[in-house]
Every structure is written in structure tokens, then in C-alpha cells.
């Protein structure tokens, strides 16, 4: 991170996106940044780490913080994810609470109440409005009338509805500040971390309900073979032998599908051809093992 000198009227700040699992936080971050910063999956609790997406121009820089979904942890990995949320909202300049307007829950009001005393600009974003008739939004908006948020805004992270207005409001609330990151980067994630997340995303998308959420990916090596070709070796970890068989699939077809889809996105990331080598390994109880969590990047 850098505190580059900028004109006196330069504005910058950190914007946290928080909410329940599967409300569209990662989709929103990706739409705002215009790059694939965070992986997307129909399964809840897809995001495990705090992820920064960065956009800026000569007048401002906005650092978006994507966070895991609020949930009750029952493993050390879950505890880490909750801690990540708590850390993410410390020192932020703007808070956005994202709600799935197509599936409102009482828990949404509990989360809103938890941030009521935060003395920073707070936006309540009602996402997935593309799935609703406008009249269906009225009772939801009314139910949050006393929530203490500065603005309630219907949006669709999928279609882009309301995003331009959201960006306008965020820029209006940004405090004066430095340029925290170089102007040519759009995330603080390492190359290896992004490769691992791409592979995990493709595994989650293809496996759906066949394998529980206990999948981890460790990138073992990224080697440049020549200027237009990189070779990547990575392990996919699961908790049971039965899960391993499913991930590999009949005659290796599932693993090949995961690898093929991953390679396409990794090549876009690296701007080079990729030879991706994947292995599936069983790590029983890895979500409760500190050493395993560290090796997979989920523990400080």
C-alpha cells in the first residue's frame, strides 16, 4: 500500500460490503470494479477472505472490501470468516449492507440494527430487484424506515440497475485522502490467491450439492515455461474419500471439466497460455486444523 501525494481535493476511502450469505456481495464487487475480483457461486459462504477491489481516477480512489456472509461458525474456518467480517468493518469510511430483496429475512433487520450506531455513511442496498415487481419493494423499504441508514437503494448487481447512482453516492461521501494503492491495480490479492479462488469457484459451480462446502485449493507452483506459456500445479483438498471420487468423476471427467474451465479464466488473468495440473487429496478435518488453514491462506 502507498500513500501517494495527490491534489488537495483528492478523495479516497474504504467501502465495506456486508450481508448474509448468498445475497450477491461478490457479484456486486465484480460489477463495481469491472474485473473478476471475487468468485461467485450459488452456494452460501463462498467468499472466505476479505477481498479488496479498487477503482479510481484522477479525483478519487475507492477500495471496496468484500466479506464472507454473516453466519454462525461451527469450525475454525468459520471462526476465521467471522473474524474477517469484524476486521473488515474496522476503520472503514462507508458501509453498505446488502440484502436479498427477493428473499427478505428477519436476520436482515438484526444486522441493520448492529450497525445503527456506526458514525459513518451507511447505505442499505436492496439487491436482486430484477426478480421483483416494483410494488413488492415498498413494504421492504418501509420495514427499514427506522434502521438509521442514510440511504436505501434498490439495485441489481446482475443487471446493473441502480449501480450508477450507488457509485455517485459513494463518491459524494468519500473523505479527503491519499491514493492508497497504485492507480494501475484493481485488487490487492496475490496472483496465486486469485488462481486458487478461480479453481475453487469452478469446483463449487460444477459439484453443486454433490460435495459439501469443505473444498480448499492450494497452488503449489506457478512456473513460466516460456513467454507465452505458464505451468501451474495445484491441489484440491476435500474431507472424505467419497468426495474425492466425486471430484475426480468417472474416468476423470469431472476433474478435467473443472480444470478446463479454470484454465480459461486463469489465462485471462495471466494473459498467457496455461498448462494446469490438478490433483485431488483428502485432508480429513482440514477446516479445524490450524496448519491446514494456514497452508490454504485462511489463518494469520
WOGI-V948108 format. One record per residue. PSI is psi in degrees with one decimal (999 if undefined). OMEGA is omega in whole degrees, -180 to 180 (* if undefined). NEAR is the number of other C-alpha atoms within 12 Angstrom. Layout:
# WOGI-V948108
<<PSI;OMEGA;NEAR> <PSI;OMEGA;NEAR>>
This chain:
# WOGI-V948108
<<144.1;-180;16> <150.9;175;13> <68.7;-177;15> <145.1;178;17> <134.9;180;16> <166.9;177;23> <158.9;-177;15> <-22.6;-178;16> <16.9;179;17> <136.7;-180;26> <142.7;179;29> <160.2;178;37> <168.4;-179;36> <129.7;-177;40> <114.2;180;43> <133.8;174;43> <113.8;-177;44> <161.9;179;48> <178.3;179;45> <164.0;175;37> <142.4;171;35> <26.0;178;32> <-6.0;176;43> <21.2;-178;45> <-47.4;-178;49> <-40.0;177;47> <-40.6;179;36> <-46.3;179;47> <-47.9;-179;44> <-39.8;180;31> <-42.7;-178;32> <-43.1;-176;40> <-28.7;-178;30> <10.9;177;21> <161.6;178;24> <91.5;-179;30> <-42.9;-173;42> <142.1;-178;42> <155.2;-176;42> <134.8;179;36> <147.9;176;30> <-11.7;178;25> <145.0;178;28> <162.0;176;28> <37.0;178;36> <-47.2;179;42> <129.9;-178;48> <-28.3;-180;42> <161.7;169;39> <126.4;-176;40> <131.6;-179;40> <129.0;172;38> <133.5;-169;38> <129.6;172;39> <151.0;-179;37> <171.3;175;31> <-164.3;-177;20> <-11.3;-177;20> <-23.2;-173;23> <163.1;172;33> <127.7;-180;38> <126.9;178;45> <106.9;179;43> <135.5;180;42> <111.3;175;47> <141.5;-176;49> <159.1;173;47> <157.5;178;43> <145.6;175;38> <130.3;176;37> <164.6;177;29> <115.7;-175;19> <140.0;174;18> <9.2;174;13> <169.4;177;19> <-32.1;175;24> <-42.5;177;37> <-40.3;177;31> <-40.9;178;25> <-42.2;-179;34> <-40.6;178;36> <-41.3;177;32> <-35.9;179;27> <-41.6;178;30> <-46.7;-179;30> <-42.7;-180;24> <-36.1;-175;21> <-32.0;-176;29> <5.7;175;32> <126.3;176;20> <14.2;179;17> <163.7;-179;29> <-28.5;180;33> <141.7;178;40> <132.3;176;41> <116.0;175;42> <118.1;-177;49> <130.6;-179;45> <139.3;174;45> <100.4;-176;35> <-20.4;179;41> <-15.9;179;25> <65.5;-179;24> <145.2;-179;27> <154.3;177;20> <-30.6;179;17> <-28.0;178;19> <-39.3;179;32> <-33.8;178;28> <-42.1;179;19> <-40.8;179;27> <-41.9;-180;35> <-32.8;-179;21> <-24.3;-178;21> <7.1;-174;29> <-35.5;-176;23> <-2.0;179;16> <122.4;-175;23> <54.0;177;16> <163.1;175;27> <133.1;-177;31> <127.9;179;37> <132.4;174;38> <114.7;-175;41> <118.7;179;41> <100.9;-173;42> <166.7;178;42> <34.5;179;34> <-14.7;177;34> <-14.2;179;22> <0.2;-174;22> <155.2;167;21> <141.7;-178;14> <-36.3;-179;18> <-24.8;179;14> <-17.9;-180;20> <-25.8;-174;29> <-49.7;180;19> <-30.4;178;14> <-45.7;177;32> <-42.7;-180;26> <-37.3;-177;14> <-19.4;179;20> <13.7;-175;33> <-32.4;-178;18> <22.0;-174;17> <-16.2;179;27> <6.1;179;25> <146.8;-176;30> <-27.7;-179;28> <140.4;171;26> <126.8;-173;34> <117.7;173;35> <132.0;180;38> <169.1;168;38> <108.5;178;34> <-23.5;-178;36> <-46.2;-176;24> <-17.4;-179;20> <-0.1;179;24> <128.9;177;24> <-6.9;-176;26> <-41.1;-180;29> <-42.0;178;19> <-40.2;178;21> <-47.3;179;32> <-39.2;179;31> <-44.8;-179;15> <-37.4;178;23> <-46.2;180;35> <-36.0;179;29> <-29.2;-176;21> <-6.8;-179;27> <134.4;176;31> <163.9;171;26> <138.7;-178;23> <176.8;-178;26> <172.7;169;30> <108.7;-174;34> <-34.2;-176;31> <153.0;175;30> <146.7;-174;24> <-11.5;-176;25> <10.4;178;15> <151.7;-178;24> <3.5;173;31> <156.5;177;34> <0.1;-178;29> <145.2;176;25> <159.6;179;19> <-44.1;-179;20> <-40.6;180;26> <-39.9;-180;34> <-37.4;177;33> <-44.4;179;39> <-41.0;-179;40> <-36.2;177;39> <-45.5;180;40> <-41.8;-180;45> <-39.6;179;45> <-46.8;-178;39> <-35.3;177;37> <-45.8;-179;48> <-40.6;-179;38> <-37.0;-177;29> <-31.4;-176;29> <-24.3;179;29> <-116.3;-176;21> <-3.5;-175;18> <-35.8;-180;21> <130.3;178;26> <178.3;-171;25> <-3.1;-175;29> <61.3;177;36> <132.0;176;43> <154.3;180;43> <130.8;176;39> <121.0;176;35> <115.9;-175;32> <-36.9;-179;22> <147.8;172;22> <110.5;-174;24> <131.3;176;23> <109.3;-180;17> <-44.3;172;15> <-178.9;-172;12> <-32.5;-177;13> <16.8;-178;15> <127.9;174;20> <145.9;176;24> <128.9;-177;26> <131.4;176;33> <131.7;-179;27> <149.7;177;33> <137.5;171;32> <121.5;-178;38> <138.9;174;39> <175.2;-172;34> <-16.1;-176;28> <154.6;177;21> <-34.8;180;17> <-35.1;177;18> <-38.8;179;29> <-44.0;-180;31> <-38.4;-180;25> <-42.8;-179;27> <-40.4;179;43> <-43.4;178;30> <171.7;-180;22> <123.0;-179;13> <28.2;177;12> <13.9;-173;18> <-40.3;-178;16> <-45.6;180;28> <-38.3;178;33> <-38.8;179;25> <-44.5;178;26> <-44.5;-179;33> <-41.7;-179;38> <-46.0;179;24> <-38.0;178;25> <-43.1;-177;35> <-38.4;-180;34> <-47.4;-180;23> <-36.2;180;30> <-37.8;178;34> <-35.6;176;26> <-37.4;180;18> <-46.1;-174;24> <-13.9;-177;26> <43.5;178;15> <162.3;173;22> <150.6;-175;23> <132.8;169;31> <105.4;-175;27> <122.3;179;34> <117.3;-178;27> <141.2;172;34> <150.7;178;29> <127.2;-178;36> <147.2;179;25> <125.6;174;25> <88.9;-178;27> <128.4;177;20> <23.2;-176;21> <-27.5;-178;30> <-9.6;177;33> <12.8;-177;23> <117.0;-176;21> <-43.0;-179;20> <-41.9;178;18> <-40.6;179;27> <-39.7;178;31> <-44.9;-177;20> <-26.1;180;23> <4.8;175;32> <20.7;-177;28> <15.4;-179;31> <140.0;-179;25> <999;*;16>>
